[in-house]
Amino acid sequence: MRKLSLFILVTLLVAGLAKAEDDLPPELNRVNAQLVAITGIDDPEDDQGEQDSLNSAAWSVASQGLTVDEAQAAFVAETGHYWQGLPTHTSVPSVDEPLAPDPTRHPTDQPESWASVGIALPTTMVLSLRVDAYNGTSGAGYAIVAKTMIDEVEWIRVINIGPETWREHNWTPYQP
C-alpha cells in the first residue's frame, strides 16, 4: 500500500505538482504533530520524530477521547461501515491563528458527529479535518483530509486508510 503511495508522490514530484519535503514550510511540523495526536496515525515518512513527540504531548487532548483511528475501528465493528466526518471548521485555521472546531457537525444523512463517535478535538486547532468514507470495487476505507493555512496559502494532505491508495498524498499547496 505504501509503495503505491510513494509511486504516486514521486510521480507528482516529477510532474511538479507537489513540493519536495525539503521545500515544505517548517510550520507543517507543528501541523503534523496535531494531526498525529488527533488521528492516532503515525507518519512513517516523518523524520522529525523527537520534535513531533514533544509537539504531540503539547497538543494532547485533555479529555483523552478516542483518536480518529480508534473511533473508526469501533464504528465499523458496530455498523459495518466507516464513519464520515464533516470538516471540523467552516474556515481553514492557520498555524498563526488556530480556531475552535465544531465537534457537533454531522452530515444530513447521519446523526453521528465528531463528538458522538467519541473523537476528542482540542479546543483550538491549527488544521481542519474531514473524514471521507468510501466503499469502492477494491473495498471499503476512509481518507482523512487535513487543511491548514500558511502565509495565505492553503495546504492540504490526505491520509488514506484502505485499499484506494491513490487517494493519499503529502502536504501540497491547494489551488482550486
N, C-alpha and C positions, 0 to 999 in steps of 0.2 A: 504494500500500500504506500509506504513512504518512498519507494523507488519511483513510482509513477508521479508522485507529488514533486519529487526532486527533478524528474524529467520535465515536468510542466514548468517549474520555476526556472530551470536552465533555459528552456525554450523562450520563456518570457524575457529573461535577461538578454538573450541573444537578439530578440526582436526589439529590445529597447523599451519594453512596456513596464518593466519593474526595475527598481533600483537595486544595485548590488548592496549586500548587507553593510559593507564599509561606508556606503553613501547614505545609509538611513540616519535620520536625525537621532541624536543621543537621547532625546526626550522619550523615544519609544521604549527605552529600557524601563522607565517608570510605568509606562502604559502596560507593557508586557507583564510586569510584576503584579499589577492589579488584575490583569486578565487571568493569570495563573491562579491567583488567590480565589477568584470568583468561580472559575470554571473547574478547577481541580485537575486540569490537564497541563502537564509539564511540557515545556518546549524543548524537544530533543536537539534542535538546531541552535539553541541559545548557549553562547559561550560566556555569558555573564552570570553563571550560576551563583557564585557567592554574593554578588551585588543583588541579584534578584531575590535570594533568600532573605537578605536584610530588608529589601523593599516589600516582599510578601508579608513578612512579620509586621511591618509598619502598616500595611493595608489590610491586615486581618480583620475579619468582621466580628464585632463584639458579640453578636447573638450566636455565633458559631453554628449557623444553619447549614443546610446541605449545599454542596457545590452543584453546578450545572450537571456535571458528570454523574454525581450520586443521585440527584433528583431524576435524571433521565433513566437511570437503571431501575429505580423504584417505580417510576411511572410506566415504563414499558412492561415491567413484570406484572403490574396491576391491570393495565388496559390493553396490552398487546400492540400498542403503537407509541411512537415518540411524541413528546410534548412540544408544542410550538409556542415560542415566546415573542410577543411584540417588542419593538425597540424599548429599551428601558428609559429612553429620553425622547422628547419631541424635538429637541435641538441637540446637535452633537457637542459634547463637552470638549474642553481642551485641557492640556497639562497645566496651563496658567490659570484657567477658570473651570475648576471642577464643578459639576452640577449635581443636584439631588435627583436620583432616579425615581420613577413611579412604579413601585413593585406591584401595584394592583392592576396594571394594564393587562388585558387579555383580548384575544380575537373574538369577533362577534359570534362565531360558531362554537366556541368552547368556553366554559366558565373558569378554567384554571389560569391563574396568573403566576407571576414570579413568586409572590408571597405564598399563594395557596399550595404550590408544589414544594414549598419549604426552602427555596433558594434565598440565601442571605445576601442582600446587597448592602454595600456600605452607604452611609448617609450621604456622601458625595462621591462622585466617580469622575475619573479623567477620560473615560471612554463610555460609549453607548454600546449596548449588546442587544442582539436579536438572535433568536434560535429558529432556524428553518428546518422543519421536519420533512422528510421525503420518503417515498416508497416507490422506487423505480424497478425496472426489469432486473437489475442486479441485486435488489434487496432494499431493506429499509435502513435509514440512518438519519443523521441530523448534521447541520452545519451551524457553527457559532460565528456570527458576523460581528466583528468589532470595528468601531469607528472612533476616531479622535481628530481633533484639530491641532495643528502645529503651525505657527506662523501663517495663519489664514489659509492653510492648505489642509483639505480633508484627507485623512489616511484611512485605509480600510484593510482589514485582514480577515481571512476566513479559515477556520479550523474545521475540518471535516471529520466526522466520526461515522464510519460506514463505508460501503463499497464504492461510492461515487467519488473517487479520489481526485478527479479533475476539478472538483469544487474548491479544493484547498489552495490557498496562496498566502505568501508572506505579505508584510506591510507594503502597500502600493499607494501612491498618490491617486486619489479618486478624481476622475474627470468625467462629469456627466455628459 
